[in-house]
Amino acid sequence: MFLMATSAVGPGFIVQTTTFTVQLGAAFAFAILVSILVDIAVQLNVWRVIGVSGKRAQELANTVLPGAGWFLAALIGIGGLVFNVGNIAGTGLGINVLFGIDPKIGGLISAAVAIGIFLSKRAGVALDKIVVVLGAVMILLIGYVAVVSQPPLGEALTNAVIPDNIDFLIITTLIGGTIGGYITYAGAHRMIDAGVSGRENVGEITKSSILGIIITGIIRVLLFLAVLGVVAGGVALTSDNLAAEAFRSAAGTIGLKLFGVILWAASITSVIGAAYTSISFVTTAKTSPRKRSIATCVFIAVSATVFTLLGQAPATLLIMAGAVNGLILPVGFAVILWVAWRRRDLLGGYVYPKWLLVIGVVAWLLTLYLGYRSLGGLAQLWT
């Protein structure tokens, strides 16, 4: 649950939320609400199908259409690597804000920390505990800044239902940044690796999938309110790092240091989540935990090397990656829905709830529509 939530909350998440709050103001609340509802509909189906079948997404895809799973794995792997370069860049910036250390050195230190976690003899337990602790830290710190900035709650609530402005590219980007690419499968793959699968665990699977999205939504809402309070107070955010400027405006030097902690925590958990999930797509249940951990460490090392050579990933590239993930999302989700609808044999005879399949199809159609609407915006953003 926390692995999925903290994988979604990375440096791109922080850049997106801050940038769009500055652009839309209180109207951004509507985009957040829509993205959360779509996220819940998607994750309920993804976790249910993967959890009940006990098979990873690529295994299901290969069974439905030979080769489709490896195609999906390639997309996830490439996307995961691109995002991980940005994630490691985020850890470097977080350490730079906290201690003034060069971002490249900070990124390498953070990559070493992540590798150390996976080299641990009890890597699974260490992974679970670290993402829970860091997830809780982010909620508490962002919550503090949200209170200090004194956002206009009434205006935000009104716009959540009756928005002053609707931007389809932003909604697609939020959906892609929250459950696009590898993030869609992070929690579900970790769940079956931890031994939670089968029809008898449907209740736990459902609860975890919903709570994972709610945790992500809470962090998104708190960050939105923290920045909204600053913007509504008349502060013009114009620097290259809008989030850092917003936190400093809200709580002074303490706010800036808190931002450093939040950015590092968000980035290191995303490094862990991206690496873990990407490797889960190129390994099987028969792969030994040790070999899987070593492969994950290699993935992180490659990401760190690319970051060292390229440096900081531009904010526009991170936003672009989230939007592209929103376009990729319907492909993998279509496989999940097909298994739920037509491949009862892969679910051990489990009778899939029709209401769940219906909301899944509605969410899938919405992701197609939003993806289509975002194509023009993506071209403009790239330019």
C-alpha positions as CSV (number, residue, x, y, z in Angstrom):
1,M,0.0,0.0,0.0
2,F,2.7,2.5,1.0
3,L,5.0,1.3,-1.7
4,M,2.4,2.3,-4.3
5,A,1.6,5.6,-2.6
6,T,5.3,6.6,-2.1
7,S,6.2,5.5,-5.6
8,A,3.6,7.9,-6.9
9,V,4.9,10.7,-4.7
10,G,8.2,11.6,-6.3
11,P,9.9,14.8,-7.5
12,G,7.7,14.8,-10.6
13,F,4.6,14.7,-8.3
14,I,5.9,17.7,-6.3
15,V,6.7,19.6,-9.5
16,Q,3.4,18.8,-11.1
17,T,1.3,19.7,-8.0
18,T,3.1,23.0,-7.4
19,T,3.2,24.1,-11.0
20,F,-0.5,23.3,-11.6
21,T,-1.6,25.0,-8.4
22,V,0.2,28.2,-9.5
23,Q,-1.5,27.9,-12.9
24,L,-5.0,27.1,-11.8
25,G,-5.2,28.2,-8.2
26,A,-8.2,26.8,-6.3
27,A,-9.6,25.3,-9.6
28,F,-6.9,22.7,-9.4
29,A,-9.0,21.0,-6.7
30,F,-11.3,19.6,-9.4
31,A,-8.5,18.0,-11.3
32,I,-7.3,16.4,-8.0
33,L,-10.7,15.0,-7.3
34,V,-11.2,13.5,-10.7
35,S,-7.8,12.0,-10.7
36,I,-8.4,10.4,-7.3
37,L,-11.7,8.9,-8.5
38,V,-10.2,7.5,-11.7
39,D,-7.2,6.2,-9.7
40,I,-9.5,4.3,-7.3
41,A,-11.4,2.7,-10.2
42,V,-8.2,1.6,-11.9
43,Q,-6.4,0.3,-8.8
44,L,-9.4,-1.6,-7.5
45,N,-9.3,-3.6,-10.7
46,V,-5.6,-3.9,-11.1
47,W,-5.0,-5.1,-7.5
48,R,-8.1,-7.4,-7.6
49,V,-7.0,-9.2,-10.8
50,I,-3.3,-9.5,-10.0
51,G,-4.0,-10.4,-6.3
52,V,-6.6,-13.1,-7.0
53,S,-4.6,-14.6,-9.9
54,G,-1.3,-14.4,-8.1
55,K,0.3,-13.5,-11.4
56,R,2.2,-10.4,-12.3
57,A,0.9,-8.1,-15.0
58,Q,3.4,-9.2,-17.7
59,E,2.5,-12.9,-17.0
60,L,-1.2,-12.2,-17.5
61,A,-0.5,-10.2,-20.6
62,N,1.7,-13.0,-22.1
63,T,-1.1,-15.5,-21.4
64,V,-3.8,-13.3,-23.0
65,L,-1.6,-12.4,-26.0
66,P,1.9,-14.0,-26.4
67,G,4.5,-11.3,-26.4
68,A,2.3,-8.6,-25.0
69,G,3.8,-9.1,-21.6
70,W,7.3,-8.5,-22.8
71,F,6.1,-5.4,-24.7
72,L,4.6,-4.1,-21.5
73,A,7.7,-5.0,-19.6
74,A,9.8,-3.0,-22.1
75,L,7.6,0.1,-21.7
76,I,7.7,-0.2,-18.0
77,G,11.4,-0.7,-17.9
78,I,12.3,2.2,-20.2
79,G,9.8,4.5,-18.4
80,G,11.1,3.3,-15.0
81,L,14.6,4.1,-15.9
82,V,13.7,7.6,-17.2
83,F,11.8,8.4,-14.1
84,N,14.5,7.0,-11.8
85,V,17.0,9.5,-13.3
86,G,14.6,12.2,-12.2
87,N,14.1,10.5,-8.9
88,I,17.8,10.4,-8.1
89,A,18.1,14.0,-9.2
90,G,15.4,14.8,-6.7
91,T,17.3,13.1,-3.9
92,G,20.4,15.2,-4.8
93,L,18.4,18.4,-4.7
94,G,16.9,17.4,-1.4
95,I,20.3,16.9,0.2
96,N,21.5,20.1,-1.4
97,V,18.7,22.1,0.2
98,L,19.4,20.4,3.6
99,F,23.2,20.5,3.7
100,G,24.4,22.5,0.7
101,I,26.1,19.4,-0.8
102,D,26.5,19.3,-4.6
103,P,23.3,17.7,-6.0
104,K,25.3,15.1,-8.0
105,I,27.1,13.9,-4.9
106,G,23.8,13.9,-3.0
107,G,22.2,11.8,-5.7
108,L,25.1,9.3,-5.6
109,I,24.9,9.0,-1.8
110,S,21.1,8.5,-2.0
111,A,21.6,5.8,-4.7
112,A,24.0,4.0,-2.4
113,V,21.4,4.1,0.4
114,A,18.8,2.6,-1.8
115,I,21.3,-0.1,-3.0
116,G,22.1,-0.9,0.7
117,I,18.4,-1.5,1.4
118,F,18.2,-4.1,-1.4
119,L,21.5,-5.8,-0.4
120,S,20.1,-6.3,3.1
121,K,19.5,-9.9,4.1
122,R,15.9,-9.0,5.0
123,A,15.4,-6.7,2.0
124,G,11.6,-7.2,1.9
125,V,11.1,-6.3,5.5
126,A,13.5,-3.3,5.2
127,L,11.7,-2.1,2.1
128,D,8.2,-2.2,3.7
129,K,9.3,-0.5,6.9
130,I,11.2,2.3,5.2
131,V,8.4,3.3,2.8
132,V,5.9,3.4,5.7
133,V,8.1,5.6,7.9
134,L,9.0,8.0,5.0
135,G,5.4,8.1,3.9
136,A,4.3,9.1,7.3
137,V,7.1,11.8,7.6
138,M,5.9,13.4,4.3
139,I,2.3,13.5,5.4
140,L,3.2,15.2,8.8
141,L,5.6,17.7,7.3
142,I,3.5,18.8,4.4
143,G,0.5,18.9,6.7
144,Y,2.3,21.3,9.0
145,V,3.2,23.7,6.1
146,A,-0.4,23.4,4.8
147,V,-1.7,24.7,8.2
148,V,0.9,27.4,8.4
149,S,0.2,28.8,4.9
150,Q,-3.6,29.3,5.8
151,P,-5.1,28.3,2.4
152,P,-8.7,29.4,1.5
153,L,-10.4,26.0,2.3
154,G,-13.9,27.2,1.3
155,E,-12.8,28.3,-2.2
156,A,-10.9,25.0,-2.7
157,L,-13.9,22.9,-1.7
158,T,-16.2,24.9,-4.0
159,N,-13.8,24.5,-6.9
160,A,-13.6,20.7,-6.3
161,V,-17.2,20.4,-7.4
162,I,-17.8,23.6,-9.5
163,P,-14.4,24.5,-11.0
164,D,-13.6,27.9,-12.4
165,N,-11.4,26.2,-15.0
166,I,-10.9,22.6,-16.4
167,D,-7.7,21.5,-18.1
168,F,-7.7,18.0,-19.6
169,L,-4.0,17.9,-20.0
170,I,-3.5,18.5,-16.3
171,I,-6.0,15.8,-15.3
172,T,-4.3,13.3,-17.7
173,T,-0.9,14.3,-16.3
174,L,-2.1,13.7,-12.7
175,I,-3.6,10.3,-13.6
176,G,-0.4,9.4,-15.4
177,G,1.8,10.6,-12.5
178,T,-0.2,8.8,-9.9
179,I,-0.9,5.4,-11.5
180,G,0.8,5.6,-14.9
181,G,3.7,3.4,-16.0
182,Y,5.3,1.3,-13.3
183,I,3.3,3.0,-10.5
184,T,0.1,1.1,-11.5
185,Y,1.7,-2.2,-10.5
186,A,4.1,-1.3,-7.7
187,G,1.9,-2.1,-4.8
188,A,0.1,-5.1,-6.4
189,H,3.4,-6.8,-7.4
190,R,4.8,-6.2,-3.9
191,M,1.6,-7.7,-2.4
192,I,1.8,-11.0,-4.3
193,D,5.6,-11.2,-3.6
194,A,4.7,-10.9,0.1
195,G,2.4,-13.9,-0.2
196,V,-0.9,-12.0,-0.2
197,S,-2.9,-13.5,-3.1
198,G,-5.9,-15.7,-3.9
199,R,-9.6,-15.5,-3.5
200,E,-9.4,-15.8,0.3
201,N,-7.6,-12.4,0.5
202,V,-10.0,-10.4,-1.6
203,G,-11.0,-8.2,1.3
204,E,-7.5,-7.3,2.2
205,I,-6.6,-6.7,-1.4
206,T,-9.5,-4.3,-1.9
207,K,-8.8,-2.4,1.3
208,S,-5.1,-1.9,0.5
209,S,-5.8,-0.7,-3.1
210,I,-8.2,2.0,-1.9
211,L,-6.1,3.1,1.0
212,G,-3.0,3.4,-1.2
213,I,-4.8,5.9,-3.5
214,I,-6.2,7.7,-0.5
215,I,-2.7,8.1,1.0
216,T,-1.5,9.5,-2.3
217,G,-4.5,11.8,-2.5
218,I,-4.0,13.1,1.1
219,I,-0.4,14.0,0.2
220,R,-1.5,15.6,-3.0
221,V,-4.3,17.6,-1.3
222,L,-2.0,18.8,1.5
223,L,0.7,19.9,-0.9
224,F,-1.9,21.7,-3.0
225,L,-3.3,23.5,0.1
226,A,0.2,24.5,1.2
227,V,1.0,26.1,-2.1
228,L,-2.5,27.5,-2.6
229,G,-2.2,29.3,0.8
230,V,1.0,31.0,-0.5
231,V,-0.5,32.0,-3.9
232,A,-3.8,33.2,-2.4
233,G,-1.8,35.3,0.0
234,G,-0.5,37.3,-2.9
235,V,3.0,35.9,-3.2
236,A,4.2,35.6,-6.8
237,L,6.1,32.4,-7.3
238,T,8.5,33.0,-10.2
239,S,11.7,31.0,-9.4
240,D,13.0,27.9,-11.1
241,N,12.0,25.9,-8.0
242,L,8.4,26.9,-7.3
243,A,7.9,24.3,-4.5
244,A,11.0,25.4,-2.5
245,E,10.0,29.0,-2.9
246,A,6.4,28.3,-1.7
247,F,7.6,26.4,1.4
248,R,10.0,29.2,2.2
249,S,7.3,31.8,1.8
250,A,5.0,29.8,4.1
251,A,7.4,29.0,6.9
252,G,10.7,30.8,6.3
253,T,14.0,29.0,6.6
254,I,12.3,26.1,8.5
255,G,9.9,25.7,5.6
256,L,12.8,25.5,3.2
257,K,14.5,22.8,5.3
258,L,11.3,20.9,5.6
259,F,11.0,21.0,1.8
260,G,14.5,19.5,1.6
261,V,13.4,16.6,3.8
262,I,10.1,16.1,1.9
263,L,11.8,16.2,-1.5
264,W,14.5,13.7,-0.4
265,A,11.9,11.3,1.2
266,A,9.6,11.5,-1.9
267,S,12.6,10.9,-4.2
268,I,14.3,8.0,-2.4
269,T,11.0,6.1,-2.0
270,S,10.3,6.6,-5.7
271,V,13.9,5.4,-6.5
272,I,13.1,2.2,-4.5
273,G,9.6,1.8,-6.0
274,A,10.7,2.3,-9.6
275,A,13.6,-0.1,-9.3
276,Y,11.6,-2.8,-7.5
277,T,8.7,-2.7,-9.9
278,S,10.8,-2.4,-13.1
279,I,12.8,-5.5,-12.1
280,S,9.6,-7.3,-11.1
281,F,8.6,-7.1,-14.8
282,V,11.7,-8.9,-16.1
283,T,11.9,-11.6,-13.4
284,T,9.4,-14.4,-12.4
285,A,8.2,-16.0,-9.2
286,K,10.9,-18.6,-9.6
287,T,13.7,-16.0,-9.5
288,S,15.5,-16.2,-6.2
289,P,15.1,-13.1,-3.9
290,R,18.9,-12.7,-3.9
291,K,19.1,-12.5,-7.7
292,R,16.1,-10.1,-7.8
293,S,17.8,-7.8,-5.3
294,I,21.1,-7.8,-7.2
295,A,19.2,-7.0,-10.4
296,T,17.4,-4.1,-8.6
297,C,20.8,-2.8,-7.4
298,V,22.2,-2.8,-10.9
299,F,19.1,-0.9,-12.1
300,I,19.7,1.8,-9.5
301,A,23.4,1.9,-10.3
302,V,22.6,2.4,-14.0
303,S,20.1,5.2,-13.1
304,A,22.7,6.9,-10.9
305,T,25.3,6.7,-13.7
306,V,22.9,8.3,-16.2
307,F,22.1,11.0,-13.7
308,T,25.8,11.7,-13.1
309,L,26.3,12.1,-16.8
310,L,23.2,14.2,-17.5
311,G,22.7,16.1,-14.3
312,Q,19.3,17.5,-13.2
313,A,16.3,16.5,-15.2
314,P,14.3,19.6,-16.4
315,A,10.9,20.2,-14.7
316,T,9.2,20.2,-18.1
317,L,10.6,16.7,-18.9
318,L,9.2,15.4,-15.6
319,I,5.7,16.8,-16.4
320,M,6.0,15.4,-20.0
321,A,6.9,11.9,-18.6
322,G,3.8,12.0,-16.4
323,A,1.5,12.9,-19.3
324,V,3.0,10.2,-21.6
325,N,2.4,7.6,-18.8
326,G,-1.2,8.8,-18.9
327,L,-1.3,7.7,-22.6
328,I,0.4,4.4,-21.9
329,L,-2.0,3.5,-19.0
330,P,-4.9,2.3,-21.2
331,V,-2.7,-0.4,-22.8
332,G,-1.9,-2.3,-19.6
333,F,-5.3,-1.7,-18.0
334,A,-7.0,-3.2,-21.1
335,V,-5.2,-6.5,-20.4
336,I,-6.4,-6.4,-16.7
337,L,-10.0,-5.8,-17.8
338,W,-9.9,-8.6,-20.4
339,V,-8.7,-11.1,-17.8
340,A,-11.5,-10.0,-15.4
341,W,-14.1,-10.3,-18.2
342,R,-13.1,-13.3,-20.3
343,R,-10.4,-15.3,-18.5
344,R,-12.0,-16.6,-15.4
345,D,-9.6,-19.6,-15.6
346,L,-6.7,-17.3,-14.7
347,L,-8.6,-16.2,-11.6
348,G,-9.1,-19.7,-10.2
349,G,-12.8,-19.7,-11.0
350,Y,-13.3,-16.5,-9.1
351,V,-16.6,-14.7,-10.1
352,Y,-15.5,-11.2,-10.9
353,P,-18.0,-8.5,-9.6
354,K,-19.8,-7.0,-12.5
355,W,-20.0,-3.6,-10.8
356,L,-16.3,-3.5,-10.4
357,L,-15.8,-4.4,-14.1
358,V,-18.2,-1.7,-15.1
359,I,-16.4,1.1,-13.2
360,G,-13.2,-0.3,-14.6
361,V,-14.4,0.0,-18.2
362,V,-15.8,3.5,-17.5
363,A,-12.4,4.5,-16.1
364,W,-10.6,2.9,-19.1
365,L,-12.8,4.8,-21.5
366,L,-12.1,8.0,-19.6
367,T,-8.3,7.4,-19.8
368,L,-8.7,6.9,-23.6
369,Y,-10.6,10.2,-23.9
370,L,-8.3,12.1,-21.6
371,G,-5.3,10.7,-23.5
372,Y,-6.8,11.8,-26.8
373,R,-7.5,15.3,-25.5
374,S,-4.0,15.6,-24.2
375,L,-2.3,14.8,-27.5
376,G,-2.4,18.5,-28.7
377,G,-1.3,19.7,-25.3
378,L,1.6,17.2,-25.3
379,A,2.9,18.5,-28.6
380,Q,2.7,22.1,-27.4
381,L,4.4,21.2,-24.1
382,W,7.2,19.4,-26.0
383,T,7.7,22.4,-28.2
